Amino acid sequence: MQRKFRGALAAAGATAVVGAMVATLVVGNGSGPVRAASLDTALAANTVSVSGLGRVTGTPDVLSLQMGVERNGQVVNDVLNETNADIKRIKEALKRYDVAEKDMQTSNLSINPFWEKDRINGYQITQTLTVKLRNLAKSGQAISDAAAAGGNATRIQGVSFDIEDNKELVEAARENAFADAKSKAEQYARLAGRSLGRVSQVSESTDFSSSPPMPYYTQSADAAAKAESVPVSPGSQQVSVNTAVVWELN
């Protein structure tokens, strides 16, 4: 009886030892992430994270024109052929102002039936081009002549401006944004009785604010033929860079 009791105690002791070993391993495995989290927290406590804004202004060098034609008729193929011819004349007019084929893109083609009770009673077809005009000095006259080429079917949805060659502007805005962020970080470090160390992280976002499109309008063939050059004012456009920077603190 005593031998059985001692054997049971020995078995229980072995179980306790194994249990202790398992518990130690669990704690040991869990301590890695705990230590890493503590380290991350310590690093975060010794950094300053700020954002800076840099803005520069430039003059647009490209005008984007949304224009096309719209026609109604009874036979869909006839109406489509008419709009095709209109678009061809518009493109020929634009080419006289050195607008390249690659800068004229078909951006919409729609065929919509007119219903009368339960049957189709005609069609409306719209074709639209997105055109880039790079010679802004001649862009107003180019728009007028293109509208005249489309005649009564001409539809102009609007124009907008853009700075296509913006590399130097973006670089200048980026420098301004970083300087703004650094100025803020230096102030925070000074207030905390510390000094700035090395940069550990940088990220940015950019914004190219374009002008709103001019309103949609149409014109008759006679009016278009007599129209003078459309007054085009590119104005200015702002390039903005938002930079987020993290500095270590000494």
PyRosetta script that sets phi, psi and omega in degrees:
from pyrosetta import init, pose_from_sequence

init()
pose = pose_from_sequence("MQRKFRGALAAAGATAVVGAMVATLVVGNGSGPVRAASLDTALAANTVSVSGLGRVTGTPDVLSLQMGVERNGQVVNDVLNETNADIKRIKEALKRYDVAEKDMQTSNLSINPFWEKDRINGYQITQTLTVKLRNLAKSGQAISDAAAAGGNATRIQGVSFDIEDNKELVEAARENAFADAKSKAEQYARLAGRSLGRVSQVSESTDFSSSPPMPYYTQSADAAAKAESVPVSPGSQQVSVNTAVVWELN")
pose.set_psi(1, -42.4)
pose.set_omega(1, 179.3)
pose.set_phi(2, -66.6)
pose.set_psi(2, -37.7)
pose.set_omega(2, 179.1)
pose.set_phi(3, -63.0)
pose.set_psi(3, -41.8)
pose.set_omega(3, 178.2)
pose.set_phi(4, -62.6)
pose.set_psi(4, -40.4)
pose.set_omega(4, -178.7)
pose.set_phi(5, -65.5)
pose.set_psi(5, -44.5)
pose.set_omega(5, 178.5)
pose.set_phi(6, -64.2)
pose.set_psi(6, -37.5)
pose.set_omega(6, 177.9)
pose.set_phi(7, -63.5)
pose.set_psi(7, -40.1)
pose.set_omega(7, 178.6)
pose.set_phi(8, -63.9)
pose.set_psi(8, -41.1)
pose.set_omega(8, 178.4)
pose.set_phi(9, -63.4)
pose.set_psi(9, -42.0)
pose.set_omega(9, 179.8)
pose.set_phi(10, -62.3)
pose.set_psi(10, -43.4)
pose.set_omega(10, 178.8)
pose.set_phi(11, -63.4)
pose.set_psi(11, -41.3)
pose.set_omega(11, 178.2)
pose.set_phi(12, -64.1)
pose.set_psi(12, -39.2)
pose.set_omega(12, 178.3)
pose.set_phi(13, -63.6)
pose.set_psi(13, -42.4)
pose.set_omega(13, 178.8)
pose.set_phi(14, -62.4)
pose.set_psi(14, -41.5)
pose.set_omega(14, 177.7)
pose.set_phi(15, -61.9)
pose.set_psi(15, -41.7)
pose.set_omega(15, -179.9)
pose.set_phi(16, -62.5)
pose.set_psi(16, -40.8)
pose.set_omega(16, -179.7)
pose.set_phi(17, -64.8)
pose.set_psi(17, -47.2)
pose.set_omega(17, 178.4)
pose.set_phi(18, -59.7)
pose.set_psi(18, -42.9)
pose.set_omega(18, 179.1)
pose.set_phi(19, -60.7)
pose.set_psi(19, -40.6)
pose.set_omega(19, 179.4)
pose.set_phi(20, -64.7)
pose.set_psi(20, -40.4)
pose.set_omega(20, 179.3)
pose.set_phi(21, -63.5)
pose.set_psi(21, -42.5)
pose.set_omega(21, 178.5)
pose.set_phi(22, -62.8)
pose.set_psi(22, -44.7)
pose.set_omega(22, 179.5)
pose.set_phi(23, -60.6)
pose.set_psi(23, -40.7)
pose.set_omega(23, 179.4)
pose.set_phi(24, -64.1)
pose.set_psi(24, -41.1)
pose.set_omega(24, 179.4)
pose.set_phi(25, -64.7)
pose.set_psi(25, -40.3)
pose.set_omega(25, 179.6)
pose.set_phi(26, -63.3)
pose.set_psi(26, -45.3)
pose.set_omega(26, 178.8)
pose.set_phi(27, -63.4)
pose.set_psi(27, -41.9)
pose.set_omega(27, -179.5)
pose.set_phi(28, -63.4)
pose.set_psi(28, -43.4)
pose.set_omega(28, 179.2)
pose.set_phi(29, -66.1)
pose.set_psi(29, -35.7)
pose.set_omega(29, -178.4)
pose.set_phi(30, -75.1)
pose.set_psi(30, -22.2)
pose.set_omega(30, -174.9)
pose.set_phi(31, -72.7)
pose.set_psi(31, -22.9)
pose.set_omega(31, 179.8)
pose.set_phi(32, -60.8)
pose.set_psi(32, -56.9)
pose.set_omega(32, 177.4)
pose.set_phi(33, -60.2)
pose.set_psi(33, -35.4)
pose.set_omega(33, 179.3)
pose.set_phi(34, -63.3)
pose.set_psi(34, -45.0)
pose.set_omega(34, 179.1)
pose.set_phi(35, -65.1)
pose.set_psi(35, -40.1)
pose.set_omega(35, 179.8)
pose.set_phi(36, -63.8)
pose.set_psi(36, -41.9)
pose.set_omega(36, 178.5)
pose.set_phi(37, -63.6)
pose.set_psi(37, -39.5)
pose.set_omega(37, 178.8)
pose.set_phi(38, -63.8)
pose.set_psi(38, -39.8)
pose.set_omega(38, 178.8)
pose.set_phi(39, -65.1)
pose.set_psi(39, -44.1)
pose.set_omega(39, 177.9)
pose.set_phi(40, -60.6)
pose.set_psi(40, -41.5)
pose.set_omega(40, 179.3)
pose.set_phi(41, -63.1)
pose.set_psi(41, -40.6)
pose.set_omega(41, 179.7)
pose.set_phi(42, -65.2)
pose.set_psi(42, -41.6)
pose.set_omega(42, 178.1)
pose.set_phi(43, -64.8)
pose.set_psi(43, -43.1)
pose.set_omega(43, 179.4)
pose.set_phi(44, -62.7)
pose.set_psi(44, -32.8)
pose.set_omega(44, -179.6)
pose.set_phi(45, -72.7)
pose.set_psi(45, -13.9)
pose.set_omega(45, -178.5)
pose.set_phi(46, -114.2)
pose.set_psi(46, 31.3)
pose.set_omega(46, 176.2)
pose.set_phi(47, -132.9)
pose.set_psi(47, 161.8)
pose.set_omega(47, 173.4)
pose.set_phi(48, -129.3)
pose.set_psi(48, 128.7)
pose.set_omega(48, -177.0)
pose.set_phi(49, -115.8)
pose.set_psi(49, 121.6)
pose.set_omega(49, -178.3)
pose.set_phi(50, -137.3)
pose.set_psi(50, 165.7)
pose.set_omega(50, 175.6)
pose.set_phi(51, -122.4)
pose.set_psi(51, 148.8)
pose.set_omega(51, 178.3)
pose.set_phi(52, -128.7)
pose.set_psi(52, 150.3)
pose.set_omega(52, -179.1)
pose.set_phi(53, -119.3)
pose.set_psi(53, 130.0)
pose.set_omega(53, 176.1)
pose.set_phi(54, -123.1)
pose.set_psi(54, 129.4)
pose.set_omega(54, 179.9)
pose.set_phi(55, -127.7)
pose.set_psi(55, 138.0)
pose.set_omega(55, 172.0)
pose.set_phi(56, -137.7)
pose.set_psi(56, 156.4)
pose.set_omega(56, -177.1)
pose.set_phi(57, -120.0)
pose.set_psi(57, 136.8)
pose.set_omega(57, 178.1)
pose.set_phi(58, -136.3)
pose.set_psi(58, 173.6)
pose.set_omega(58, 179.5)
pose.set_phi(59, -99.4)
pose.set_psi(59, 127.2)
pose.set_omega(59, 179.0)
pose.set_phi(60, -56.5)
pose.set_psi(60, 145.2)
pose.set_omega(60, 178.8)
pose.set_phi(61, -119.2)
pose.set_psi(61, 0.5)
pose.set_omega(61, -180.0)
pose.set_phi(62, -137.6)
pose.set_psi(62, 137.7)
pose.set_omega(62, 174.2)
pose.set_phi(63, -111.7)
pose.set_psi(63, 127.6)
pose.set_omega(63, 177.7)
pose.set_phi(64, -103.0)
pose.set_psi(64, 121.4)
pose.set_omega(64, -175.7)
pose.set_phi(65, -111.0)
pose.set_psi(65, 128.1)
pose.set_omega(65, 174.0)
pose.set_phi(66, -106.3)
pose.set_psi(66, 107.1)
pose.set_omega(66, -179.8)
pose.set_phi(67, -145.4)
pose.set_psi(67, 160.7)
pose.set_omega(67, 179.2)
pose.set_phi(68, -173.2)
pose.set_psi(68, -156.4)
pose.set_omega(68, -177.9)
pose.set_phi(69, -136.8)
pose.set_psi(69, 156.5)
pose.set_omega(69, 178.4)
pose.set_phi(70, -141.1)
pose.set_psi(70, 127.4)
pose.set_omega(70, -179.5)
pose.set_phi(71, -136.0)
pose.set_psi(71, 152.8)
pose.set_omega(71, 177.1)
pose.set_phi(72, -120.2)
pose.set_psi(72, 148.4)
pose.set_omega(72, 177.5)
pose.set_phi(73, -173.4)
pose.set_psi(73, 175.5)
pose.set_omega(73, -176.0)
pose.set_phi(74, -87.5)
pose.set_psi(74, -32.6)
pose.set_omega(74, -176.2)
pose.set_phi(75, -110.8)
pose.set_psi(75, 121.4)
pose.set_omega(75, -171.6)
pose.set_phi(76, -60.5)
pose.set_psi(76, -41.9)
pose.set_omega(76, -178.8)
pose.set_phi(77, -66.1)
pose.set_psi(77, -36.8)
pose.set_omega(77, 178.0)
pose.set_phi(78, -64.4)
pose.set_psi(78, -44.6)
pose.set_omega(78, -180.0)
pose.set_phi(79, -65.6)
pose.set_psi(79, -40.1)
pose.set_omega(79, 179.9)
pose.set_phi(80, -64.3)
pose.set_psi(80, -41.7)
pose.set_omega(80, 178.5)
pose.set_phi(81, -63.3)
pose.set_psi(81, -36.9)
pose.set_omega(81, 178.9)
pose.set_phi(82, -66.0)
pose.set_psi(82, -44.2)
pose.set_omega(82, 179.4)
pose.set_phi(83, -68.4)
pose.set_psi(83, -35.1)
pose.set_omega(83, 175.5)
pose.set_phi(84, -59.5)
pose.set_psi(84, -44.1)
pose.set_omega(84, 179.8)
pose.set_phi(85, -65.4)
pose.set_psi(85, -39.5)
pose.set_omega(85, 177.7)
pose.set_phi(86, -60.3)
pose.set_psi(86, -47.8)
pose.set_omega(86, -178.7)
pose.set_phi(87, -63.0)
pose.set_psi(87, -38.6)
pose.set_omega(87, 178.6)
pose.set_phi(88, -61.8)
pose.set_psi(88, -42.7)
pose.set_omega(88, 179.1)
pose.set_phi(89, -65.9)
pose.set_psi(89, -39.4)
pose.set_omega(89, 178.8)
pose.set_phi(90, -62.6)
pose.set_psi(90, -45.0)
pose.set_omega(90, -179.8)
pose.set_phi(91, -65.1)
pose.set_psi(91, -38.3)
pose.set_omega(91, 177.8)
pose.set_phi(92, -64.3)
pose.set_psi(92, -37.9)
pose.set_omega(92, 177.8)
pose.set_phi(93, -65.4)
pose.set_psi(93, -40.3)
pose.set_omega(93, -179.6)
pose.set_phi(94, -69.6)
pose.set_psi(94, -34.9)
pose.set_omega(94, 179.5)
pose.set_phi(95, -64.5)
pose.set_psi(95, -25.3)
pose.set_omega(95, 177.2)
pose.set_phi(96, -66.9)
pose.set_psi(96, -14.8)
pose.set_omega(96, 176.7)
pose.set_phi(97, -107.9)
pose.set_psi(97, 27.5)
pose.set_omega(97, 175.7)
pose.set_phi(98, 61.3)
pose.set_psi(98, 30.8)
pose.set_omega(98, 174.0)
pose.set_phi(99, -81.8)
pose.set_psi(99, 119.8)
pose.set_omega(99, -176.5)
pose.set_phi(100, -74.1)
pose.set_psi(100, 154.7)
pose.set_omega(100, 179.0)
pose.set_phi(101, -58.5)
pose.set_psi(101, -36.5)
pose.set_omega(101, -178.8)
pose.set_phi(102, -67.7)
pose.set_psi(102, -16.1)
pose.set_omega(102, 179.4)
pose.set_phi(103, -97.5)
pose.set_psi(103, 10.8)
pose.set_omega(103, 175.9)
pose.set_phi(104, -124.1)
pose.set_psi(104, 109.8)
pose.set_omega(104, -174.5)
pose.set_phi(105, -120.7)
pose.set_psi(105, 131.6)
pose.set_omega(105, 173.9)
pose.set_phi(106, -68.9)
pose.set_psi(106, 116.9)
pose.set_omega(106, -176.0)
pose.set_phi(107, -109.5)
pose.set_psi(107, -9.7)
pose.set_omega(107, 177.9)
pose.set_phi(108, -162.0)
pose.set_psi(108, 140.1)
pose.set_omega(108, 170.7)
pose.set_phi(109, -144.7)
pose.set_psi(109, 119.0)
pose.set_omega(109, -179.6)
pose.set_phi(110, -133.7)
pose.set_psi(110, 141.4)
pose.set_omega(110, 176.0)
pose.set_phi(111, -124.9)
pose.set_psi(111, 114.0)
pose.set_omega(111, -177.0)
pose.set_phi(112, -121.0)
pose.set_psi(112, 125.7)
pose.set_omega(112, 179.4)
pose.set_phi(113, -80.0)
pose.set_psi(113, 150.5)
pose.set_omega(113, 170.3)
pose.set_phi(114, -97.4)
pose.set_psi(114, 126.6)
pose.set_omega(114, -178.5)
pose.set_phi(115, -102.8)
pose.set_psi(115, 135.3)
pose.set_omega(115, 172.9)
pose.set_phi(116, -124.0)
pose.set_psi(116, 106.3)
pose.set_omega(116, -171.8)
pose.set_phi(117, 59.6)
pose.set_psi(117, -111.7)
pose.set_omega(117, -175.2)
pose.set_phi(118, -111.6)
pose.set_psi(118, 19.3)
pose.set_omega(118, 179.7)
pose.set_phi(119, -138.5)
pose.set_psi(119, 156.7)
pose.set_omega(119, 179.6)
pose.set_phi(120, -79.6)
pose.set_psi(120, 131.7)
pose.set_omega(120, -177.4)
pose.set_phi(121, -122.7)
pose.set_psi(121, 36.3)
pose.set_omega(121, 178.0)
pose.set_phi(122, 133.3)
pose.set_psi(122, 177.0)
pose.set_omega(122, -175.7)
pose.set_phi(123, -140.2)
pose.set_psi(123, 150.6)
pose.set_omega(123, 170.8)
pose.set_phi(124, -120.0)
pose.set_psi(124, 125.3)
pose.set_omega(124, -179.2)
pose.set_phi(125, -120.2)
pose.set_psi(125, 132.5)
pose.set_omega(125, 179.1)
pose.set_phi(126, -124.9)
pose.set_psi(126, 132.5)
pose.set_omega(126, 172.3)
pose.set_phi(127, -125.4)
pose.set_psi(127, 136.7)
pose.set_omega(127, -176.9)
pose.set_phi(128, -130.0)
pose.set_psi(128, 140.7)
pose.set_omega(128, 175.3)
pose.set_phi(129, -113.5)
pose.set_psi(129, 143.7)
pose.set_omega(129, 167.0)
pose.set_phi(130, -107.0)
pose.set_psi(130, 118.6)
pose.set_omega(130, -172.6)
pose.set_phi(131, -119.3)
pose.set_psi(131, 135.2)
pose.set_omega(131, 173.8)
pose.set_phi(132, -101.4)
pose.set_psi(132, 120.3)
pose.set_omega(132, 176.8)
pose.set_phi(133, -105.8)
pose.set_psi(133, 114.0)
pose.set_omega(133, -175.0)
pose.set_phi(134, -94.3)
pose.set_psi(134, -20.4)
pose.set_omega(134, 176.3)
pose.set_phi(135, -95.6)
pose.set_psi(135, 91.1)
pose.set_omega(135, -174.6)
pose.set_phi(136, -67.5)
pose.set_psi(136, -27.0)
pose.set_omega(136, -179.9)
pose.set_phi(137, -64.0)
pose.set_psi(137, -30.5)
pose.set_omega(137, -178.8)
pose.set_phi(138, -107.1)
pose.set_psi(138, 3.3)
pose.set_omega(138, -173.7)
pose.set_phi(139, -65.5)
pose.set_psi(139, -36.1)
pose.set_omega(139, -179.7)
pose.set_phi(140, -62.4)
pose.set_psi(140, -45.4)
pose.set_omega(140, 179.2)
pose.set_phi(141, -69.6)
pose.set_psi(141, -34.1)
pose.set_omega(141, 177.8)
pose.set_phi(142, -62.6)
pose.set_psi(142, -41.1)
pose.set_omega(142, 178.9)
pose.set_phi(143, -65.1)
pose.set_psi(143, -44.3)
pose.set_omega(143, -179.9)
pose.set_phi(144, -61.4)
pose.set_psi(144, -44.8)
pose.set_omega(144, -178.4)
pose.set_phi(145, -68.8)
pose.set_psi(145, -36.8)
pose.set_omega(145, 178.2)
pose.set_phi(146, -66.2)
pose.set_psi(146, -38.9)
pose.set_omega(146, 177.9)
pose.set_phi(147, -65.0)
pose.set_psi(147, -40.0)
pose.set_omega(147, 178.2)
pose.set_phi(148, -64.3)
pose.set_psi(148, -36.9)
pose.set_omega(148, 180.0)
pose.set_phi(149, -65.1)
pose.set_psi(149, -32.0)
pose.set_omega(149, 178.6)
pose.set_phi(150, -81.0)
pose.set_psi(150, -17.7)
pose.set_omega(150, 177.8)
pose.set_phi(151, 63.4)
pose.set_psi(151, -145.6)
pose.set_omega(151, -177.6)
pose.set_phi(152, -61.5)
pose.set_psi(152, -21.9)
pose.set_omega(152, -177.4)
pose.set_phi(153, -81.7)
pose.set_psi(153, -7.3)
pose.set_omega(153, -174.9)
pose.set_phi(154, -61.8)
pose.set_psi(154, 134.7)
pose.set_omega(154, 173.0)
pose.set_phi(155, -133.0)
pose.set_psi(155, 129.1)
pose.set_omega(155, 176.6)
pose.set_phi(156, -121.1)
pose.set_psi(156, 117.0)
pose.set_omega(156, -177.9)
pose.set_phi(157, -83.4)
pose.set_psi(157, -28.4)
pose.set_omega(157, 178.6)
pose.set_phi(158, 156.5)
pose.set_psi(158, 174.2)
pose.set_omega(158, 175.7)
pose.set_phi(159, -132.3)
pose.set_psi(159, 155.5)
pose.set_omega(159, 174.4)
pose.set_phi(160, -145.8)
pose.set_psi(160, 159.8)
pose.set_omega(160, -177.2)
pose.set_phi(161, -114.6)
pose.set_psi(161, 154.6)
pose.set_omega(161, 179.3)
pose.set_phi(162, -150.0)
pose.set_psi(162, 156.8)
pose.set_omega(162, 173.6)
pose.set_phi(163, -105.1)
pose.set_psi(163, 103.0)
pose.set_omega(163, -176.5)
pose.set_phi(164, -78.7)
pose.set_psi(164, -39.6)
pose.set_omega(164, 177.8)
pose.set_phi(165, -93.1)
pose.set_psi(165, 80.2)
pose.set_omega(165, -172.3)
pose.set_phi(166, -112.6)
pose.set_psi(166, 12.9)
pose.set_omega(166, -175.7)
pose.set_phi(167, -57.1)
pose.set_psi(167, -49.6)
pose.set_omega(167, -178.0)
pose.set_phi(168, -65.3)
pose.set_psi(168, -37.0)
pose.set_omega(168, 179.5)
pose.set_phi(169, -66.0)
pose.set_psi(169, -42.6)
pose.set_omega(169, 179.6)
pose.set_phi(170, -64.5)
pose.set_psi(170, -41.7)
pose.set_omega(170, 179.8)
pose.set_phi(171, -63.3)
pose.set_psi(171, -41.2)
pose.set_omega(171, 178.6)
pose.set_phi(172, -65.8)
pose.set_psi(172, -41.2)
pose.set_omega(172, 178.4)
pose.set_phi(173, -65.4)
pose.set_psi(173, -37.0)
pose.set_omega(173, 179.1)
pose.set_phi(174, -64.2)
pose.set_psi(174, -42.7)
pose.set_omega(174, 178.5)
pose.set_phi(175, -63.0)
pose.set_psi(175, -42.5)
pose.set_omega(175, 178.4)
pose.set_phi(176, -63.2)
pose.set_psi(176, -39.8)
pose.set_omega(176, -179.1)
pose.set_phi(177, -66.3)
pose.set_psi(177, -42.3)
pose.set_omega(177, -180.0)
pose.set_phi(178, -66.8)
pose.set_psi(178, -40.9)
pose.set_omega(178, 178.2)
pose.set_phi(179, -62.3)
pose.set_psi(179, -39.3)
pose.set_omega(179, 178.1)
pose.set_phi(180, -63.9)
pose.set_psi(180, -43.3)
pose.set_omega(180, 179.1)
pose.set_phi(181, -65.1)
pose.set_psi(181, -42.1)
pose.set_omega(181, -178.8)
pose.set_phi(182, -65.0)
pose.set_psi(182, -38.9)
pose.set_omega(182, 178.5)
pose.set_phi(183, -61.1)
pose.set_psi(183, -42.0)
pose.set_omega(183, 178.6)
pose.set_phi(184, -66.3)
pose.set_psi(184, -44.0)
pose.set_omega(184, -178.0)
pose.set_phi(185, -63.5)
pose.set_psi(185, -40.2)
pose.set_omega(185, 178.5)
pose.set_phi(186, -62.7)
pose.set_psi(186, -38.7)
pose.set_omega(186, 178.2)
pose.set_phi(187, -65.4)
pose.set_psi(187, -44.7)
pose.set_omega(187, 179.3)
pose.set_phi(188, -62.9)
pose.set_psi(188, -41.2)
pose.set_omega(188, 179.2)
pose.set_phi(189, -63.7)
pose.set_psi(189, -41.9)
pose.set_omega(189, 178.9)
pose.set_phi(190, -63.2)
pose.set_psi(190, -42.9)
pose.set_omega(190, 179.1)
pose.set_phi(191, -63.4)
pose.set_psi(191, -29.6)
pose.set_omega(191, -179.5)
pose.set_phi(192, -89.6)
pose.set_psi(192, 0.9)
pose.set_omega(192, -178.8)
pose.set_phi(193, 72.1)
pose.set_psi(193, 28.2)
pose.set_omega(193, -178.4)
pose.set_phi(194, -124.4)
pose.set_psi(194, -176.8)
pose.set_omega(194, 174.5)
pose.set_phi(195, -134.3)
pose.set_psi(195, 158.7)
pose.set_omega(195, -178.2)
pose.set_phi(196, -76.1)
pose.set_psi(196, 139.3)
pose.set_omega(196, 173.6)
pose.set_phi(197, -103.5)
pose.set_psi(197, -141.3)
pose.set_omega(197, -177.8)
pose.set_phi(198, -83.0)
pose.set_psi(198, 159.3)
pose.set_omega(198, 175.9)
pose.set_phi(199, -79.5)
pose.set_psi(199, 131.5)
pose.set_omega(199, -180.0)
pose.set_phi(200, -109.2)
pose.set_psi(200, -16.0)
pose.set_omega(200, -178.8)
pose.set_phi(201, -159.9)
pose.set_psi(201, 140.1)
pose.set_omega(201, 176.5)
pose.set_phi(202, -139.9)
pose.set_psi(202, 135.3)
pose.set_omega(202, 173.1)
pose.set_phi(203, -143.2)
pose.set_psi(203, 157.5)
pose.set_omega(203, -178.2)
pose.set_phi(204, -146.4)
pose.set_psi(204, 160.8)
pose.set_omega(204, 170.1)
pose.set_phi(205, -138.2)
pose.set_psi(205, 148.0)
pose.set_omega(205, -177.2)
pose.set_phi(206, -121.7)
pose.set_psi(206, 156.7)
pose.set_omega(206, 178.8)
pose.set_phi(207, -142.2)
pose.set_psi(207, 127.1)
pose.set_omega(207, 177.0)
pose.set_phi(208, -114.3)
pose.set_psi(208, 96.9)
pose.set_omega(208, -175.4)
pose.set_phi(209, -75.8)
pose.set_psi(209, 118.2)
pose.set_omega(209, 179.6)
pose.set_phi(210, -104.1)
pose.set_psi(210, 160.7)
pose.set_omega(210, -179.7)
pose.set_phi(211, -72.9)
pose.set_psi(211, 146.8)
pose.set_omega(211, 177.8)
pose.set_phi(212, -66.3)
pose.set_psi(212, 148.8)
pose.set_omega(212, -179.1)
pose.set_phi(213, -67.0)
pose.set_psi(213, 146.2)
pose.set_omega(213, 174.2)
pose.set_phi(214, -67.4)
pose.set_psi(214, 154.3)
pose.set_omega(214, -175.5)
pose.set_phi(215, -68.3)
pose.set_psi(215, 157.2)
pose.set_omega(215, 176.7)
pose.set_phi(216, -63.3)
pose.set_psi(216, 136.7)
pose.set_omega(216, 173.1)
pose.set_phi(217, -152.0)
pose.set_psi(217, 162.3)
pose.set_omega(217, 175.0)
pose.set_phi(218, -129.2)
pose.set_psi(218, 164.9)
pose.set_omega(218, 176.6)
pose.set_phi(219, -150.8)
pose.set_psi(219, 156.5)
pose.set_omega(219, 179.2)
pose.set_phi(220, -79.2)
pose.set_psi(220, 164.5)
pose.set_omega(220, -179.6)
pose.set_phi(221, -63.2)
pose.set_psi(221, -42.1)
pose.set_omega(221, -179.3)
pose.set_phi(222, -63.8)
pose.set_psi(222, -44.1)
pose.set_omega(222, -179.3)
pose.set_phi(223, -64.6)
pose.set_psi(223, -39.4)
pose.set_omega(223, -179.6)
pose.set_phi(224, -66.8)
pose.set_psi(224, -38.8)
pose.set_omega(224, -179.2)
pose.set_phi(225, -65.2)
pose.set_psi(225, -32.1)
pose.set_omega(225, -178.3)
pose.set_phi(226, -92.2)
pose.set_psi(226, -6.7)
pose.set_omega(226, -173.7)
pose.set_phi(227, -68.1)
pose.set_psi(227, 138.9)
pose.set_omega(227, 173.0)
pose.set_phi(228, -81.3)
pose.set_psi(228, 177.0)
pose.set_omega(228, 179.7)
pose.set_phi(229, -58.1)
pose.set_psi(229, 133.3)
pose.set_omega(229, 177.2)
pose.set_phi(230, -65.5)
pose.set_psi(230, 126.4)
pose.set_omega(230, 178.9)
pose.set_phi(231, -69.5)
pose.set_psi(231, 116.4)
pose.set_omega(231, -177.4)
pose.set_phi(232, -111.1)
pose.set_psi(232, 122.1)
pose.set_omega(232, 179.6)
pose.set_phi(233, -121.5)
pose.set_psi(233, 103.2)
pose.set_omega(233, -177.3)
pose.set_phi(234, -69.7)
pose.set_psi(234, -24.2)
pose.set_omega(234, 179.3)
pose.set_phi(235, 60.0)
pose.set_psi(235, -141.4)
pose.set_omega(235, 179.3)
pose.set_phi(236, -131.4)
pose.set_psi(236, 162.0)
pose.set_omega(236, -179.2)
pose.set_phi(237, -137.6)
pose.set_psi(237, 142.2)
pose.set_omega(237, -175.7)
pose.set_phi(238, -101.2)
pose.set_psi(238, 136.2)
pose.set_omega(238, 173.4)
pose.set_phi(239, -111.5)
pose.set_psi(239, 125.2)
pose.set_omega(239, -177.8)
pose.set_phi(240, -121.6)
pose.set_psi(240, 140.3)
pose.set_omega(240, 175.3)
pose.set_phi(241, -127.3)
pose.set_psi(241, 126.7)
pose.set_omega(241, 174.6)
pose.set_phi(242, -104.7)
pose.set_psi(242, 121.5)
pose.set_omega(242, -177.6)
pose.set_phi(243, -118.7)
pose.set_psi(243, 129.1)
pose.set_omega(243, 174.6)
pose.set_phi(244, -107.2)
pose.set_psi(244, 125.0)
pose.set_omega(244, -175.2)
pose.set_phi(245, -129.4)
pose.set_psi(245, 139.6)
pose.set_omega(245, 176.4)
pose.set_phi(246, -115.1)
pose.set_psi(246, 122.8)
pose.set_omega(246, 176.7)
pose.set_phi(247, -109.0)
pose.set_psi(247, 144.0)
pose.set_omega(247, 168.4)
pose.set_phi(248, -79.4)
pose.set_psi(248, 150.4)
pose.set_omega(248, -179.9)
pose.set_phi(249, -104.4)
pose.set_psi(249, 134.5)
pose.set_omega(249, 175.7)
pose.set_phi(250, -87.3)
pose.dump_pdb("model.pdb")
